[in-house]
Amino acid sequence: MSAQRSSSPRLPSPAPQLPLSGADKRRLRGAAHDLDPVVQLGQRGLTDGLVAEVDRALTAHGLIKVRLAGSRVDKDADVGQLEARLGAATVQRIGHLVVLYRPRPEAPTPE
């Protein structure tokens, strides 16, 4: 797993909500351009540990890149499962890379 170049991508303000509109996807693609993949799906496929790692990355960053392995059919199935299990949306998929987005949870406000 490689580190991102910046601590957190610059997301459009206000953060888009799911489902994403075409304009939201366009802005998120621009924000994801300089990101490096933070998770790599390997030979073992979509394991619970990998899903947990993607969940942690989405919670921390909101917008991430994931590197996929396998055939096109396997990649489509894996991306669909990630979206369903994590409540995320695919912003873009090119070849072996997929950009996923999930709104970050609001920081608790002190009362």
N, CA and C of each residue as an Amber inpcrd file, in Angstrom:
protein
   333
   0.8410000  -1.1610000   0.0000000   0.0000000   0.0000000   0.0000000
   0.8910000   1.2290000   0.0000000   0.5700000   2.1660000  -0.8450000
   1.3920000   3.3550000  -0.8930000   0.6640000   4.5110000  -0.2360000
   1.4160000   5.4770000   0.1770000   0.8460000   6.6210000   0.8560000
   0.3700000   7.6440000  -0.1650000  -0.6020000   8.4480000   0.2310000
  -1.0720000   9.5130000  -0.6210000  -0.0890000  10.6600000  -0.5650000
  -0.0800000  11.4690000  -1.5980000   0.8190000  12.6170000  -1.6430000
   0.4360000  13.6720000  -0.6280000  -0.8270000  13.8530000  -0.4060000
  -1.2670000  14.8140000   0.5890000  -2.0810000  14.0840000   1.6410000
  -2.2680000  14.7300000   2.7780000  -2.9730000  14.0730000   3.8610000
  -4.4380000  13.8240000   3.5160000  -5.0410000  14.7210000   2.7570000
  -6.4310000  14.5540000   2.3790000  -6.6750000  15.3450000   1.1080000
  -7.4120000  14.7720000   0.1550000  -7.6600000  15.5050000  -1.0780000
  -8.5650000  16.7010000  -0.8230000  -8.4490000  17.6890000  -1.6790000
  -9.3310000  18.8430000  -1.5900000 -10.6570000  18.4660000  -2.2180000
 -11.6480000  18.2470000  -1.3980000 -12.9680000  17.8870000  -1.8910000
 -13.7660000  19.1570000  -2.1530000 -14.6510000  19.1000000  -3.1410000
 -15.4920000  20.2630000  -3.4070000 -16.3020000  20.6270000  -2.1690000
 -16.5110000  21.9000000  -1.9440000 -17.3080000  22.3500000  -0.8100000
 -18.6800000  22.7280000  -1.2940000 -19.7270000  22.3500000  -0.6840000
 -19.8030000  21.3350000   0.3540000 -19.6080000  19.9450000  -0.2290000
 -19.2770000  18.9990000   0.6260000 -19.0130000  17.6320000   0.1710000
 -20.2660000  17.0530000  -0.4760000 -20.1110000  16.4450000  -1.6580000
 -21.2700000  15.8690000  -2.3490000 -21.8700000  14.7100000  -1.5600000
 -23.1580000  14.5260000  -1.7190000 -23.8650000  13.4170000  -1.0950000
 -24.1770000  12.3730000  -2.1520000 -24.4060000  11.1480000  -1.7110000
 -24.7300000  10.0660000  -2.6330000 -26.2110000  10.0830000  -2.9520000
 -26.6570000   9.7240000  -4.1250000 -25.8940000   9.3910000  -5.3210000
 -25.2770000  10.6470000  -5.9300000 -24.2040000  10.4570000  -6.6640000
 -23.4450000  11.5640000  -7.2280000 -24.0310000  12.0140000  -8.5640000
 -24.0780000  13.3220000  -8.7430000 -24.4990000  13.8750000 -10.0230000
 -23.2880000  13.8810000 -10.9620000 -23.5190000  14.1490000 -12.2160000
 -22.4210000  14.2340000 -13.1820000 -21.4340000  15.3270000 -12.8160000
 -21.9370000  16.4690000 -12.3450000 -21.0560000  17.5710000 -11.9460000
 -20.2250000  17.1830000 -10.7210000 -20.8400000  16.4700000  -9.7750000
 -20.1020000  16.0080000  -8.5950000 -18.9680000  15.0710000  -9.0130000
 -19.2830000  14.1270000  -9.9110000 -18.2590000  13.1860000 -10.3700000
 -17.1200000  13.9130000 -11.0690000 -17.4350000  14.9130000 -11.8570000
 -16.4070000  15.6700000 -12.5570000 -15.4770000  16.3680000 -11.5580000
 -16.0410000  17.0050000 -10.5380000 -15.2150000  17.6860000  -9.5280000
 -14.3790000  16.6780000  -8.7380000 -14.9690000  15.5390000  -8.3900000
 -14.2380000  14.5200000  -7.6340000 -13.1240000  13.8980000  -8.4690000
 -13.3450000  13.6980000  -9.7640000 -12.2780000  13.1890000 -10.6390000
 -11.0950000  14.1420000 -10.6240000 -11.3700000  15.4310000 -10.6600000
 -10.2990000  16.4260000 -10.6040000  -9.5470000  16.3760000  -9.2840000
 -10.2940000  16.2090000  -8.1830000  -9.6600000  16.1350000  -6.8650000
  -8.8330000  14.8610000  -6.7150000  -9.2200000  13.7810000  -7.4050000
  -8.5250000  12.4930000  -7.2790000  -7.3420000  12.3630000  -8.2140000
  -7.1750000  13.3030000  -9.1210000  -6.1450000  13.1810000 -10.1530000
  -4.7560000  12.8960000  -9.5880000  -4.3500000  13.6090000  -8.5610000
  -2.9940000  13.4710000  -8.0140000  -2.8590000  12.4050000  -6.9340000
  -3.9330000  11.6920000  -6.6290000  -3.8680000  10.6750000  -5.5780000
  -3.1750000   9.4090000  -6.0770000  -2.4900000   8.7470000  -5.1770000
  -1.9210000   7.4290000  -5.4410000  -2.8630000   6.3810000  -4.8570000
  -2.8750000   5.1620000  -5.4110000  -3.7150000   4.1120000  -4.8230000
  -3.3040000   3.8270000  -3.3790000  -4.2970000   3.7330000  -2.4910000
  -4.0050000   3.4610000  -1.0860000  -4.2330000   2.0050000  -0.7240000
  -4.9630000   1.2800000  -1.5650000  -5.2440000  -0.1310000  -1.3300000
  -5.0720000  -0.8630000  -2.6480000  -4.5180000  -2.0670000  -2.5700000
  -4.3510000  -2.8930000  -3.7630000  -5.0400000  -4.2250000  -3.5580000
  -5.9690000  -4.5410000  -4.4430000  -6.6780000  -5.8050000  -4.4020000
  -5.8240000  -6.8230000  -5.1420000  -5.4140000  -7.8780000  -4.4550000
  -4.4850000  -8.8350000  -5.0370000  -5.1120000 -10.1650000  -5.3930000
  -4.2900000 -11.2070000  -5.3620000  -4.7040000 -12.5450000  -5.7830000
  -5.8040000 -13.1310000  -4.9120000  -5.8190000 -12.7720000  -3.6380000
  -6.8180000 -13.3400000  -2.7270000  -8.2070000 -12.7590000  -2.9610000
  -8.2750000 -11.6970000  -3.7280000  -9.5690000 -11.1010000  -4.0300000
 -10.0630000 -10.2080000  -2.9170000 -11.3530000 -10.1130000  -2.8240000
 -12.0010000  -9.2040000  -1.8890000 -12.1980000  -9.8950000  -0.5420000
 -11.2200000  -9.7740000   0.3290000 -11.2860000 -10.3830000   1.6560000
 -11.8910000  -9.4000000   2.6480000 -12.2720000  -9.9020000   3.8160000
 -12.8090000  -9.0310000   4.8600000 -11.7690000  -8.0100000   5.3100000
 -10.5100000  -8.4110000   5.3640000  -9.4350000  -7.4920000   5.7480000
  -9.2730000  -6.3650000   4.7480000  -9.3810000  -6.6930000   3.4720000
  -9.2550000  -5.6720000   2.4380000 -10.4360000  -4.7000000   2.4970000
 -11.6340000  -5.2150000   2.7050000 -12.8150000  -4.3590000   2.8240000
 -12.6640000  -3.4350000   4.0330000 -12.1380000  -3.9580000   5.1310000
 -11.9160000  -3.1390000   6.3320000 -10.8960000  -2.0400000   6.0570000
  -9.8590000  -2.3430000   5.2950000  -8.8440000  -1.3440000   4.9610000
  -9.4160000  -0.2500000   4.0650000 -10.2270000  -0.6330000   3.0930000
 -10.8690000   0.3560000   2.2290000 -11.8240000   1.2170000   3.0580000
 -12.5370000   0.5990000   3.9950000 -13.4380000   1.3390000   4.8720000
 -12.6760000   2.3710000   5.6920000 -11.5360000   1.9770000   6.2690000
 -10.7140000   2.9140000   7.0470000 -10.2280000   4.0670000   6.1790000
  -9.7850000   3.7600000   4.9640000  -9.2840000   4.8040000   4.0640000
 -10.4040000   5.7690000   3.6660000 -11.5940000   5.2470000   3.3910000
 -12.7180000   6.1150000   3.0390000 -13.1330000   6.9890000   4.2140000
 -13.1060000   6.4340000   5.4150000 -13.4540000   7.2130000   6.5940000
 -12.4460000   8.3330000   6.8140000 -11.1760000   8.0420000   6.5910000
 -10.1250000   9.0300000   6.8160000 -10.0660000  10.0820000   5.7120000
 -10.2700000   9.6620000   4.4590000 -10.0320000  10.5650000   3.3320000
 -11.2700000  10.9180000   2.5260000 -12.2610000  10.0540000   2.4950000
 -13.4660000  10.3140000   1.7240000 -13.3450000   9.9740000   0.2490000
 -12.1660000  10.1800000  -0.3310000 -11.9270000   9.9530000  -1.7510000
 -10.6160000   9.2050000  -1.8800000 -10.6580000   7.9980000  -2.4730000
  -9.4470000   7.1770000  -2.5710000  -9.3670000   6.4960000  -3.9280000
  -8.1620000   6.0510000  -4.2530000  -7.9460000   5.2010000  -5.4190000
  -7.6010000   3.8070000  -4.9330000  -8.1410000   2.8060000  -5.6390000
  -7.8640000   1.4000000  -5.3380000  -7.3530000   0.7540000  -6.6110000
  -6.2680000  -0.0090000  -6.5060000  -5.7260000  -0.7480000  -7.6470000
  -6.3300000  -2.1450000  -7.6260000  -6.8720000  -2.5650000  -8.7690000
  -7.5570000  -3.8480000  -8.8890000  -6.7020000  -4.8540000  -9.6510000
  -6.9490000  -6.1300000  -9.4090000  -6.2910000  -7.2110000 -10.1460000
  -7.3640000  -8.1370000 -10.6830000  -7.0120000  -8.9170000 -11.6950000
  -7.9560000  -9.9020000 -12.2330000  -8.5390000  -9.4870000 -13.5610000
  -9.5090000 -10.2720000 -14.0120000 -10.1510000 -10.0160000 -15.2940000
 -11.1600000  -8.8810000 -15.1610000 -11.6440000  -8.4180000 -16.2880000
 -12.6120000  -7.3210000 -16.2880000 -13.8820000  -7.7010000 -15.5320000
 -14.3520000  -8.9270000 -15.7140000 -15.5560000  -9.3900000 -15.0200000
 -15.3250000  -9.4130000 -13.5090000 -14.1460000  -9.9040000 -13.0860000
 -13.8150000  -9.9270000 -11.6570000 -13.7690000  -8.5120000 -11.0920000
 -13.1650000  -7.5850000 -11.8300000 -13.0600000  -6.1960000 -11.3630000
 -14.4440000  -5.5770000 -11.2060000 -15.3170000  -5.8060000 -12.1900000
 -16.6740000  -5.2650000 -12.1010000 -17.3860000  -5.7870000 -10.8650000
 -17.2580000  -7.0850000 -10.6060000 -17.8970000  -7.6980000  -9.4410000
 -17.3000000  -7.1470000  -8.1440000 -15.9740000  -7.0150000  -8.0880000
 -15.3170000  -6.5140000  -6.8820000 -15.7300000  -5.0740000  -6.5820000
 -15.7780000  -4.2330000  -7.5960000 -16.1770000  -2.8400000  -7.4020000
 -17.6270000  -2.7750000  -6.9330000 -18.4880000  -3.5830000  -7.5220000
 -19.8860000  -3.6220000  -7.0950000 -20.0320000  -4.0460000  -5.6500000
 -19.2470000  -5.0400000  -5.2350000 -19.3000000  -5.4910000  -3.8400000
 -18.7820000  -4.4160000  -2.8930000 -17.7030000  -3.7310000  -3.2730000
 -17.1770000  -2.6500000  -2.4280000 -18.2190000  -1.5520000  -2.2570000
 -18.8560000  -1.1690000  -3.3450000 -19.8880000  -0.1330000  -3.2590000
 -21.0110000  -0.5610000  -2.3180000 -21.4880000  -1.7830000  -2.4760000
 -22.6010000  -2.2660000  -1.6740000 -22.2290000  -2.4160000  -0.2030000
 -21.0700000  -2.9830000   0.0790000 -20.6800000  -3.2580000   1.4670000
 -20.2840000  -1.9920000   2.2250000 -19.7790000  -0.9790000   1.5120000
 -19.2530000   0.2050000   2.1880000 -20.0950000   1.4520000   1.9910000
 -21.1310000   1.3730000   1.1790000 -21.9480000   2.5590000   0.9290000
 -21.1810000   3.6270000   0.1810000 -20.3010000   3.2030000  -0.7080000
 -19.4750000   4.1290000  -1.4780000 -19.9800000   4.2040000  -2.9100000
 -19.4820000   5.1940000  -3.6390000 -19.8440000   5.3510000  -5.0450000
 -18.5790000   5.3810000  -5.8860000 -18.6600000   4.7770000  -7.0610000
 -17.5410000   4.8330000  -8.0010000 -17.5900000   6.1700000  -8.7210000
 -16.4870000   6.8930000  -8.6500000 -16.3630000   8.1700000  -9.3330000
 -15.8260000   7.9390000 -10.7370000 -14.8310000   7.0460000 -10.8390000
 -14.1780000   6.7880000 -12.1160000 -13.5000000   5.4340000 -12.0610000
 -13.4740000   4.7640000 -13.1990000 -12.7110000   3.5230000 -13.3040000
 -11.9960000   3.5110000 -14.6320000 -10.6710000   3.4220000 -14.5620000
  -9.8500000   3.3620000 -15.7640000  -8.8830000   2.2050000 -15.5830000
  -9.0080000   1.1910000 -16.4220000  -8.1020000   0.0510000 -16.3680000
  -8.1170000  -0.6290000 -15.0190000  -6.9630000  -0.6200000 -14.3620000
  -6.8110000  -1.3000000 -13.0750000  -7.1010000  -0.3890000 -11.8840000
  -7.4630000   0.8620000 -12.1220000  -7.6940000   1.8000000 -11.0280000
  -9.1670000   2.1780000 -10.9320000  -9.6370000   2.2900000  -9.7100000
 -10.9900000   2.7720000  -9.4550000 -10.8990000   3.8550000  -8.3840000
 -11.6630000   4.9180000  -8.5750000 -11.7480000   5.9980000  -7.5960000
 -13.0790000   5.8380000  -6.8830000 -13.0110000   5.7140000  -5.5560000
 -14.2070000   5.5460000  -4.7260000 -14.4060000   6.7810000  -3.8600000
 -15.6720000   7.1080000  -3.6150000 -16.0100000   8.2470000  -2.7720000
 -17.1050000   7.8450000  -1.8020000 -16.9620000   8.3170000  -0.5800000
 -18.0130000   8.2000000   0.4250000 -17.8970000   9.4370000   1.3020000
 -18.9910000  10.1420000   1.5420000 -18.8900000  11.3350000   2.3910000
 -18.2790000  10.9780000   3.7390000 -17.3590000  11.8200000   4.1860000
 -16.7340000  11.5850000   5.4900000 -17.7140000  11.8880000   6.5920000
 -17.6530000  11.1250000   7.6760000 -18.5640000  11.3940000   8.7990000
 -18.2560000  12.7640000   9.4120000 -19.2930000  13.4050000   9.8540000
 -19.1330000  14.7110000  10.4890000 -18.3790000  14.5520000  11.8040000
 -17.4780000  15.4820000  12.0600000 -16.7610000  15.4770000  13.3370000
 -17.7580000  15.8440000  14.4300000 -17.7130000  15.1360000  15.5600000
 -18.6490000  15.4720000  16.6330000 -18.3940000  16.8760000  17.1500000
 -19.4640000  17.6260000  17.3300000 -19.3270000  18.9910000  17.8320000
 -19.5160000  18.9960000  19.3430000 -18.6590000  19.7060000  20.0650000
 -18.8210000  19.7650000  21.5220000 -20.0840000  20.5410000  21.8640000
 -20.7970000  20.0730000  22.8610000 -22.0630000  20.7020000  23.2450000
 -21.8550000  21.7630000  24.2670000
